[in-house]
Every structure is written in C-alpha cells, then in structure tokens.
Amino acid sequence: IERGRVVTDASISLDGRTVAVRTYREIRFFARNSAGQLHPVPERPVCDIAGLEPQGEGIDWWDAETLALTSEQGLYPAGTVFLVRCPVR
C-alpha cells in the first residue's frame, strides 16, 4: 500500500449519515446505511489535503462542509488544528 493512502482516522457526521475517512493525502466520504455499511458518496468529491501536514492523523467534523484535522508531529506546534472545507457538489 502506498503510504499516502493509508487510513489514519475516520469520523461520522453529527447526523450519523456520512463518514469522512482520512488518509495522509485525502479525505473520502461514505454514506452509512441502516445496516452500518458504507458506500461512496458521488456528490462529495475526494478532498485533497496533500502537503497540508507532514504527519496528519486525526479528523472530526466542524460543520457539514468543514473538517478539523490534527497532526501527530510536523512543522506546527502540538495541538494545531487545521480547518478544511470539503463542499458538497
């Protein structure tokens, strides 16, 4: 597996319908059905975050189009939170 495509974290939206899955380079979105199965969301394109953080790890929802990202280590002080907008088409 290419290092940049390794899943580092995931977070479910406040309404419980969408899961954001983070790798070192991108965020992908999946719909969660009533059985808990995940399926890609076509109207939510892949959100490119390559180069934003050298060791990006965590993700959580800030609002419906914005995600909070945190890093394990890197160029920024510990505890730095990046907000990234990943709009719906």
C-alpha positions as CSV (number, residue, x, y, z in Angstrom):
1,I,0.0,0.0,0.0
2,E,1.2,3.5,-0.9
3,R,1.9,5.4,2.4
4,G,-0.2,8.4,1.4
5,R,-3.3,6.1,1.0
6,V,-3.1,4.6,4.5
7,V,-6.2,5.4,6.5
8,T,-5.2,7.3,9.7
9,D,-8.7,8.2,11.1
10,A,-12.4,8.4,10.3
11,S,-15.3,10.4,11.8
12,I,-19.1,10.1,11.5
13,S,-21.1,13.3,10.8
14,L,-23.4,14.7,13.5
15,D,-26.5,13.4,11.7
16,G,-24.9,9.9,11.5
17,R,-25.3,9.6,7.7
18,T,-21.8,10.4,6.4
19,V,-18.4,9.1,7.3
20,A,-15.3,11.1,6.5
21,V,-12.2,8.8,6.1
22,R,-8.8,10.5,6.2
23,T,-5.5,9.3,4.7
24,Y,-2.3,11.3,4.7
25,R,-3.3,12.8,1.3
26,E,-7.0,13.0,1.0
27,I,-10.4,12.8,2.6
28,R,-13.1,10.5,1.1
29,F,-16.8,10.5,2.0
30,F,-19.1,7.5,2.5
31,A,-22.8,7.2,3.2
32,R,-23.8,4.9,6.1
33,N,-26.9,2.9,5.6
34,S,-29.2,1.5,8.3
35,A,-27.1,-1.7,8.4
36,G,-24.0,0.3,9.0
37,Q,-22.5,-0.5,5.6
38,L,-20.5,2.3,3.9
39,H,-20.9,3.4,0.2
40,P,-19.1,6.2,-1.6
41,V,-21.0,9.5,-1.9
42,P,-20.8,10.7,-5.5
43,E,-21.8,14.3,-4.7
44,R,-18.9,14.5,-2.3
45,P,-15.7,14.6,-4.3
46,V,-12.4,13.5,-2.8
47,C,-10.9,16.3,-0.8
48,D,-7.2,16.8,-1.5
49,I,-5.2,17.6,1.6
50,A,-1.7,16.5,0.3
51,G,1.1,18.7,1.7
52,L,-1.1,20.3,4.3
53,E,0.5,18.4,7.2
54,P,3.6,16.2,7.1
55,Q,2.2,13.7,9.6
56,G,-1.6,14.3,9.5
57,E,-3.5,11.8,11.7
58,G,-6.9,12.9,13.1
59,I,-10.2,14.1,11.7
60,D,-13.5,15.3,13.0
61,W,-16.5,17.3,11.7
62,W,-16.6,21.0,12.4
63,D,-19.8,21.5,10.4
64,A,-21.5,20.0,7.3
65,E,-18.7,21.1,4.9
66,T,-15.7,21.7,7.2
67,L,-13.5,19.2,8.9
68,A,-11.0,19.7,11.7
69,L,-7.6,18.0,11.1
70,T,-4.9,17.3,13.7
71,S,-1.3,16.0,13.4
72,E,0.9,13.8,15.4
73,Q,4.0,15.8,14.6
74,G,5.3,18.2,12.0
75,L,6.2,21.8,11.3
76,Y,3.5,23.2,13.5
77,P,3.2,23.2,17.3
78,A,1.5,20.3,19.0
79,G,-2.3,20.9,19.3
80,T,-2.5,22.8,16.0
81,V,-5.9,22.3,14.3
82,F,-6.4,22.9,10.6
83,L,-9.9,23.6,9.3
84,V,-10.5,22.3,5.7
85,R,-13.7,22.9,3.7
86,C,-14.8,20.0,1.6
87,P,-18.0,21.3,0.0
88,V,-20.8,19.2,-1.4
89,R,-21.3,19.4,-5.2
